[in-house]
Structure formats: C-alpha cells, structure tokens
Amino acid sequence: MTYQSLLQRSYKTFTLAALVGGSLTALAQTNGGKNPISQPLVSHIYTADPSAHVFNGKIYIYPSHDIDAKDVKEDDEGGHFAMRDYHVLSMDKIGGPVKDNGVALDLKDVPWAGRQLWAPDAAYKNGTYYLFFPAKDKQDIFRIGVATSKNPTGPFKAEPEPIKGSYSIDPTVFQDTDGKAYLYFGGIWGGQLQRWDGNQYNASGALKKKDEVAYLPRVARLSDDMKSFAEPVREIQLLDEAGKPFLEKDNDKRFFEAAWIHKYNGKYYFSYSTGDTHNLCYAIGDNPYGPFTYKGIVLKPVLGWTNHHSIVQVGPKWYLFYHDVQLSGKTHLRNVKVTELTHNANGTIATIDAYK
C-alpha cells in the first residue's frame, strides 16, 4: 500500500457511528471490548495535541482546537485539520475541574499566517509567557511563529513574522536547568519535513523509500528573547539499541511527528509519534541535542489516526497528556485526556495501554 492510499484511508472517518455522546459501550465494541482508562478533559469543544505545563503551581494545557470544517475537502496532507484558533485549558489539580479560558490566539490575528494552526506549545521566562505554534504562511509553507502574553491563558499577541529559519510543525520547547531553551520540531507527510534538506526548502522533496534512513527531527537553541534561533537548525540523531539510525521501513519506531522532551534523573527523554503505526515512543540521551537511543513505547495506539502527547511532572507524580476520538469517532475531531505515567527503577517508562 502506498503512503497516499494509506493516508487517505487513515484520514477517513472511523466507523464509530454509535459513539454519539461518547458512549463507552459503543467505544468498547469498537476496541475489542476494552474501555478507556481516562475520560476527555472537556467535551464542549474538540481538542488535541495537548502540551501541558505547570506554571505557579497550576496546570495549563495548550492544545489544538479541532473544528468540523465542512467547507474544507479532505486530502493527503490533512487539509481538513483546519484549526483556526487556540484555547488554553487550566486546572488546579489532576482530576479537578477543567476551565476553558477562551480564545488565546486567533488565525486572523497572525499577520504572516494563511491557514491551519496546528499543535502548539508554551513556555515562561522573565515574566512573559510564550506560545509557539505552526501555521502555513501565505505561500502554504509551514513555519513556526511565537506570540507573547503576561498571562498564561493569553490573549497572546503574535510576532509579525515567523521565527527566521523555522519550518515544519509540532514545536515544543524544553528549558534546561542551566536556563537554556531549545525548540524541537518536525513532522513528515502533511508536516512537510521531507521538503527540507540542509535547512533549504525543496517543493518537490519526497518521502523516504523503505530502505533509506528515515527523516530526523530538528532542534535549535532559542535566543534569550525566546523569539529567534541562536544557532542554525540541526538534526537530532535517533538511534536503535545498536547505535544505528532507523530506516523508513522501521516505521513502528522511527520519528514521524509530535516531539516532546523531558528530563528525569539527569537523563533527557525524547518522545515522539510514529505516525502511520500510531505508537508514542521514547529514546534517552545525555544531552539536549542527542543522540537519543530508542528504549520503547510510551503509549500504544489510540482510537483515531493521530497520536500526540506531552509528559509533565505535577507534584511528585508524572503524567501523560494525550488524545483520542472517544467523543466523535472522527480522526480530525479529537479530545484530550490525561493518565499517570511511571518511570521504572531502571529509568525506562512503563508502557501505557489507553484501553483496558
């Protein structure tokens, strides 16, 4: 099966018509009799790609805001993922009430953007909150923008231009204990990473063949102002246990999109989605630049085509924020969830199954 035919099939609506109102019985019937281990955090809007952070002791979640854009035709590059704004969710504790703080940033208020506000992330430094987000520019090329606010829930004001030298999708910011901040990003297929070689754009850039080395995620250290790169963008080496790079045919382990990084016991954990095989995997390294060595699966596939997450410490415990399609049964209308994550004594992560 070709990439295009697989993608077309996968982007189609899941046959979960009985899922009206998020029926757990119907969900169990479509998932081998299993029920979800957690429930959607909100149900009045569709949300996905949750980037969670703890600011001043409170939990803030920066998700995509999925919409049913009936005027947008489905295509191989996910054009029907036509998100137009961001809402910030907040809660005082895991399991507590979740507040939707309204629109934090709207597409119409981003001067350089043309369409598709995809998965964002946020950071805080020196009294300012920064929202990093991908969007297609007026030439339909994905770039990464930044917007600022004095409030973690916004509203955020976008910079007039995207970050110079940025491209592709799924930005995530990691702030290390030494104060340095790094922006990780990249996504193949609809995320356009295959169009970039040596940080130069090539509109005819192709997906890798199965025996070619897979595309790698990207990273760049941010300047002190958090609005620009302090260095050229570089590739992140993602290796198997033998120290070899993954090939495209290793698509149950190779990088596709949705980078996230967290630090635990002095080690750097790089986690990501394998896309067309729907795993959330992780690799461990000794440096924020990598290399990172593959260690296993964080989260097994969920209902819906995409899998996108964040990992955050809240008090003494760690949590995985993720999404599935429990409420809609449609792969582009998702709902965010949270469940506890466990680091084993040897530093590995206990694999999570979203259904039991």
Secondary structure, DSSP 8 states (H G I E B T S, - for coil): --HHHHHHHHHS--S-GGGTT--HHHHHHHTTT--BSS--S--SSEEEEEEEEEETTEEEEEEEEE---TTS---TT-TT----EEEEEEESSTTS--EEEEEEEEGGG-TTEEE-----EEEEETTEEEEEEEEEETTS-EEEEEEEESSTT---EE-SS--TT--SS--EEEE-TTS-EEEEE--SGGG-GGGEETTEE-TT-----TTSB----EEEEB-TTSSSBSS--EE--EE-TTS-B-BTT-TTTS--EEEEEEEETTEEEEEEE-GGG--EEEEEESSTT--EEEEEEEE---SSS----EEEEETTEEEEEEEE-TTT--TTS-EEEEEEE-B-TTS-B--B-SB-
